[in-house]
Amino acid sequence: RLRDSSPGAASKARDVLDKMHEVYRLSNSGHERLGEASALPAVATADIRYNAYNLVLGLYRDSRNADDSFKALDLIERMIDPRASDSIGVPLPTIDSFVYTVLALGKMQDSAKAIEEAERLIDLLEVNERLGLGASVAVYNAYITLLNKVYHGQEILFDKAMATLATMDDKSKTYSSVKPDSETIALVMKACSISRHNDRGRILSVVSQLFNKLLDQEPNDNSHESLTDLIYFNKMKSIELYEPDADVKRERIETLFSEACQRGLVSAAVLSVLRGAVSAKDFELTVGKGRLPEHWTANCVGPRALYTDGSRGGEGKMVNRKGKSSSRIGKQKKAYAERARRAKERKAGKFFRTMT
């Protein structure tokens, strides 16, 4: 019941965790606190594992309460502290523990403090041999996500994101666990777009280099081994925001959309950028009207649209797509009609029984 972001969920989960530690303390101390050397077994015991801590840290990440950033820091500090592990049974942190904590820092009002604490945690992760974890691409991705949040709309974001990517590239020569992945590139491309940098040409050049690096890893025009819908969205978004020539902008976005269709990477966000770049008539000529072809959206990792208006369905949405086989839609209509008929029969039967 605590696996949500409802108000107070993090506080409730933390209370439960603290009670678990109280049970642990009592079960290990026996009756010594009463001055008795009793060998009677404890009434209850508690084996506190890392997933209990990660649940609370995940709720701190999702919380809207700014104070929960500091509570997340306090909790992971307890996990890192060897004295806590020995005395009250605190488990060692995992990579997820660091990821959740770094993301939780995004609620801090002091952005400089948030970045400082995130960088301190990354250093602890990499130098503390007792943890046995080392450098991690997931934690760096969380750090870039934090940068995107606290430095949104500021030129410093571009410099910070590029410096982080360079650090990851350098460290990956020794530690493969920190090698930038597709999510890293998508996040850095996003940083370029939302930094509102004054040098438009530089932003477009950097984003193109990042995109082409992944494109070169694809074996063919239909594959999606490195490219994702988030990559396509951020590439298209950078062109939308920074390309000054309207005709060039439209042509490039249309070309990228066509490529995304071939790779099954048309998410709701990708569709939205196309809609904003072309006229309503050209949009309908490009995507049609009704349900999107399934192979256009088959490989999306982000929110996907099922219909050309960007939605996932709703009343009146079970419509045929122009120029597309309607066999699947026809089956859906028949199934819907059959469910409606049965419901009507059940309702009529119930009414009849009440009358007899």
Number of C-alpha atoms within 10 A of each C-alpha: 5 14 12 14 15 12 11 15 19 27 17 14 21 21 13 14 17 12 13 17 19 15 19 21 16 17 16 18 12 18 16 11 9 9 8 9 10 10 8 8 11 14 9 10 16 16 11 16 13 15 14 16 24 23 21 27 31 23 28 31 24 19 22 17 15 15 15 23 24 16 20 28 20 12 19 21 14 17 21 19 13 16 12 15 14 10 11 15 20 23 21 20 23 18 17 17 23 27 25 23 30 30 27 31 30 24 23 18 13 11 17 12 12 23 20 11 16 27 15 11 19 19 13 16 23 14 13 12 10 10 17 12 15 17 22 22 20 20 24 25 25 21 25 25 20 22 26 24 17 21 19 18 17 15 17 15 25 26 15 17 25 17 12 19 21 13 15 22 16 13 15 17 11 10 14 14 16 22 21 20 13 16 17 23 24 24 23 28 29 25 33 29 27 21 20 20 20 10 10 17 12 13 23 19 11 15 25 15 12 16 21 13 14 18 17 11 13 15 11 11 11 14 15 21 14 18 24 23 27 25 27 24 28 26 25 26 23 25 25 21 14 19 18 12 10 11 11 12 19 19 13 17 26 20 12 17 24 16 17 28 22 17 24 21 31 35 27 23 21 29 22 17 19 23 21 13 21 19 12 11 9 13 18 15 10 15 22 18 17 18 24 20 19 12 13 22 23 15 19 20 13 15 15 22 23 21 22 21 18 18 13 14 13 7 5 6 13 16 15 17 18 12 8 12 11 13 10 10 15 14 11 14 14 12 12 12 12 12 12 12 12 11 12 12 12 12 11 11 12 11 11 10 8 7 7 5
